[in-house]
Amino acid sequence: MTPMNKLIKRITARAIYFASVGLLTLGVVSPLALTGSANAATVSTRSIQMSTAAQGATGVTYTVTFTPSGTSVQSLVLDFCDSASTPIPGAACATSAGVPDFTNATVSSTFMTSLTAGTKGLGQIKLTGSAASTASTAQTITLSNVTNPTSAAQTTCTGTTGAGCTFYGRIYTFSGATYGTYASASSIGNAVDTGGFALATSQSITISATVKESLTFCASKTQPSAGCTTGVTAPNLTLGHGTPTALDSTAVDSDTAYFGCSTNANGSVVVRIKGTVLTSPSANTIAAVSAGGSAGPYSITAGTAAFGMRIGVTSGTDYSASGVTPTAKYSSATQYSWDTTSATNNTNLGAGDQIATVTPATDAWAKLNFAATAALTTPAGIYTASESLIATGTF
């Protein structure tokens, strides 16, 4: 066999290896490390976190974190491709309404000096620094006022397969201020660093109504199977007792839902919850337990109006025996939290409050216990709450 034929065989074998890696689809964001230029280095420790994974959401913040190789660079390009494409830099990239829109995006960053946006549009943003950077430590680029994908493929994703929910990001850095010889997402030219990301949107969880978050990250009333392929049912939760079912001051009532997650992230997946307390059409509320304190878990006492959530403490019963670590303030057999006061981990703000961490696993899951009680003075009405789970993978 000639040297050229041996080289082709090695390249082909490598392509087959990457093609065989299962697509990583997480509730919000999960990057996949793939390079697209023979001479380019691969950015490491990379992730893209969306402030919300809701389909068609506007004013979304995309936080891009990565570690460049340390070679001098002064510009970069972020391309996004729809679910028919791949995260491989330089491969064919289809753009449609199935990718985020950066037309009105603004940028702030620790990477390079005075990083500013050049071309902005559907599925692409170009960024240039006023001076080159040789950074080889973790860098952050914050892109604000982004619009999430809104295509028919996105809005038809299901709770069992995740079809149509995925889209892909690609990053390339260049030594000069004008993006080197970059021509398009499939012709990236003389990039210095490259990397690929797999991301996904999802529908919201509504405690009093049906919601299906689907990908390899899903929400369900019953425990889902590995990869959320079976066992996914609508997470319609009802808090109360008696006939007809109602909350009152005599008991603390609870109901449960699950999240399922399969990932090959060599870092971890952070699962967060963002949403509201129980609220009536007249804007009356059943407040968060212990006034939304951040030092939980706290007890909910029958007759003292409160709302909260917990993940239990028993591995294999309350969460999967491998892969899941509940956050301390939500880890209790009897007590609850619903943090509305922390500056960063807050159920009302940003990407929500962290409830668990998931390490690489094919069948990670956790049971979420929601509970509430009413006071004697709680106004009558139908109270509802809407919660969204956001999962962010770091590689």
N, C-alpha and C positions, 0 to 999 in steps of 0.2 A: 504494500500500500504506500502511495506517495505521501510526502509530508503534507501536501495540500489536502489530500483526502482524509488524513488523520485529523487535521485541524477542523475540517467540515464535520467529521464524525463527532468530535468533542463538542463543537458548538451545538450540533443537533441534539446530542444527549442532554446538554444543559437546558436547551429550550423545552425538551420533553419533560425534564424535571420540574421546571417552573409551571408548565401547563398542567402538571398533575397535582399541584398544590391547591387545595380546596379554597374557594373564595372565602375571605373573611368578611362577614357582614355583621356589624355591631349596631346597637341601638342608635348610635349617633355617629361615632367615627372609629374606624380601625384601619390604620395604614399597613400596607404590605410592601416589604422591601424588595424592590426589583430595579435593576439598572438598565439603561437604554443606550449607553454609549460605551464602546470598547475601551476608551481612554478615560472615562469619567469615574470619579470615586462615588461611593454610595453614602449619602447623608445617613447618620445614625441617630438613635434615640429620638425618633420622630413621631409626631402625632398631630392630628387636627381635631380640636374640640369645638363643637357647635354649641352656642348658648341655648338652642332648642333644636330638636330633631323633627319638629312638626312640618309636614308637607306644605309648601307654599308660604311658609312664614316669612315676614319681612322684618327688616331691622335686626337681622341675626348677626352675631359676632362669631367669626371663625378665628380661633387661636391656633396658629401654626408654630409648632416647636420642633426644632431639629438641631443636630450637631454637624456643622460642615467639616470638611477634611482639613482645613487650615491653609489651603492654597489661596492665594490672593484672588478675591472676586469683588465685583462692583455692581453687578446687576443680577436679577433672577426673574424667572418666569414660572407662574403657577398655571397649569392647564387642568381643566376638569372635563371628563368624558362620561357619556351616559352608560347605562347598564349593558348596552350591546358591545361595549369596548372592553379594555383591560387596563390595569394600572401600570403596565410595562412602558417605561419612558421610550419614546420613539416609535411605538407601535401605532397602528391605525386608531384614530380617536374621533368618535362621532359626538357632535354636540347638538343638543335640542333643548326643549324646555325641561328635559331630564337632568340638567346640570344647574348649579347655582349661578346667579346673575350678580356680577360685580360692578355694574354700570355706575351705581351711586356709592360705591364703597370708599371708605377712608382708611388710612393705614397709620399705625404707630409701631415702633420696633426698637429692639436692642441691637439689631443686626445692621452693620454698616453705619455710616454717618449720614444723618438727614435723609433717611430712606423715603422716597416719594413714589407715587404711583404714576406710571406712564399710561399705556393702553389699558382700558378697562372695558369689560363687556361680558356677554354671556359665555360662561365657561373659561374665562381667562382674565388674569391681571398680571401686568409687568411692573417690576419695581426696580428703581435705580438709586444708588447711594451717591452722595457728593464726593465720597472718597472710598477707596478700596478697603476691604476687610480681610484679615488673615486669621479670623477667629476660628478656634477649634473646640470651643466649649458650647454648651447648649444655648441656642438663640431663640427668641420669640418674636413672631410677627403677628400683630393683631389687626384683623380686617373687620371693620364694622360696617353696618348698614348693608348687609348682603341679603339677597332674597333666595330662599331655599327652592329646590326643584319643584315644579308644579305639573309635570307632564301626566298624561293618562297612565303611563307605565307606573309612575310613582303612586297615583291615587288608587290603583288597582292591586297593590301588593296585599298579600293575604297573611293571616296569622299562622299558616302552616308551612309555607315554602319560602317566603321572603322575595318572591319573584317581582322584579320591577322596582324594588326599593333601593337597590345598590347604585352608586355612581363612584367614579374614580378620580383621584387627584394625582398630579405629577409635578415634581419640582425640579428645576434645572438652574444652576448658577453659572455665571460667565465672568471672565476675567476683566472685560471692559464694561463701559457704562451703557453700551448699546446692544446688549444681548448677543454678542458674538455673531456667529453665522446662523443663528436660529431663524427658521423660516416658518415652521408650523409645529403642531404637537406631534406630527409624524416625521418631521425633519428638523431635529433639534440642534444640529450642527455641533460646534466645538464646546459643548458643556463641560464645566469643571466638575461639578457634583450633580448627581441625579438621584431620584428616589420616587417610589410610588406609594399611593395610599388607597385603601378601599374604605368608602364611607356609605352611610345609608340614612334614609329618613324613615319615620314610622308614624303611626297614628297614636293618639293620646289614650291614656287610661282614664276612664270615668267610673268612679265607684258606683254610681247609681245607674249606669248605662253601659251598653256594649262598647268595647274597645279592643282592637287587635293590633298590638305592636308585633311586627313580624320581620324576620330576617333569620339569623341564627341567634337573635336576641328577641324574646317574645314575652308577652304578658298573657296570663291565663287564669281562669277560675280554678281549674284542676292542674295537677302537676304535669307538665309537658314531658314528652320523651326527649331523648338526645337530639339536638339540632332542631327542636320544635317541629318535628315532622308529623307527629301524632299527639293526641291527648290535649290539644289546645282548644279551650272553650272560652266563650265570651266572659270577660271578667266583670260581671254585673254583681255588685256587692250591695247587700241590704243590712243596715244596722238597726236592731230593734228586737222586740219579743212580743208574744201574745198574738191575739187575733182581733182586729187586724194588727200587723206588725208595726210597732211604734217604739220610739225611745221614751223613757220617762226617768224619774228620779230614783226609782227603786233598784236599778241594776246598771251594770256596765255591760253593754252589748258589743259583740265583735263579729267580724267576718273576715275571710282570708282570700288572698289571691297569690299567684306565684310569678316569679320571673324565671326564664330559662336562658342559658347562655352557653354557646360552644365557641371556643376560640383557640387559635394557635399563637396568640400573642406571647412573645418571650419576655415581655414586661408584665403588664397586668391590665385588667379592664376595671375601671372605676364606675360603679353603678350609682346614679344619683336620682333623687325624686324631687320634682318641682310641682307645686300646685297650691290648692286652697284648703282652708278649713271648711266644715259644713256650713252652708249659707242658704238662707231662705230667699224666696223672690222679693220679700220686703227688706232684704239686706240685714236681717237678723243673723247672728252667727253663734255657733258653738265653738268657743275659742280653743286654741292649742293648749295642751296640757302644760301646767306650770307656766302660764303666760308666754309660751313659746321659748322657754329657756334653753340654753345651749349645753347645760351640764347634766343632762339626763343620763339614764332613764328616770322617769318619775311615775308615781302611782296615780291612777285615775280612781277617784272615790265616787261611788254611786251618790247622785244628788248634787255633786259639784260639777257643773257643766264643763266638759273637756273633750278634746279629740286628740288622738295620737296613733302612732304606728310602732310596731316592734318586729324584730326577727328573733326567734327563740335562741336558745343556747345549746341545743342538743344536735351534734353533728349526725347526719343521716336521717334525722326526723324533722328538724326545723330548716335545715339546709343540707346540700349535698356533702357527702363525706370527704370529697376532695374538690378543691377549686374555689370555694367561697369562704370569705372571712367577713362577718358582719362588723360594721362600725360600732364602737363601744357603746355609744349613747342609744343605739337601737338594738343592742344585744341584751335581752332580758327574757326571763320566763314569765314575768307578770307585769312589768312596768313598760312605759311608753315614752316616746319623744315626738316632737314636731317643732323643730327649731325654726323660729321666725326672728331671732335676734342677732345671730352671728353675722359678722361683717362679710364673710366669704361663703361658708357652708350654711345656706339659708334656703328653706323651702320656697321662699317668695322671690329670690334674687338669682340672677346669672344662670348658671347651669344647675341650680338647685342644691340640695343637701346630700352629702355622700352617705349611702346606707350600707354599702358592701364593696369589697374588692374581689375580683375573680382572676385567678391565675390560670394558665393553660389547662384546659379540660374539654372533653367531648360532651359532657353532660353535667354542667354546673347549674344548680337551681337553688332558690330560697323561697320560703313561705313568708308572705307579708301579712301580719295580723293588724287590721285596722279596728279601732275601738272608740266608743263614745258613750257618754251619759248626759242626760238632761238635768237641769235644776227644776225645782218647783215653779220658778219664775220664767223659765225658758218659753218664749212666745210660740204658740202653735204654728205649724206650717210644714211644708215639705222641704227638707234640707238636702242639699246635694253638694258634692265636692268633685273636682276634676283634677286628676294627678297625671303627670307625665314622667316616664322613666327615660333617663338618658344614660347611655353607656359609652365610655371613651376608652379606646385601646391605646396603649403606648408600646412601641416596639424598639 
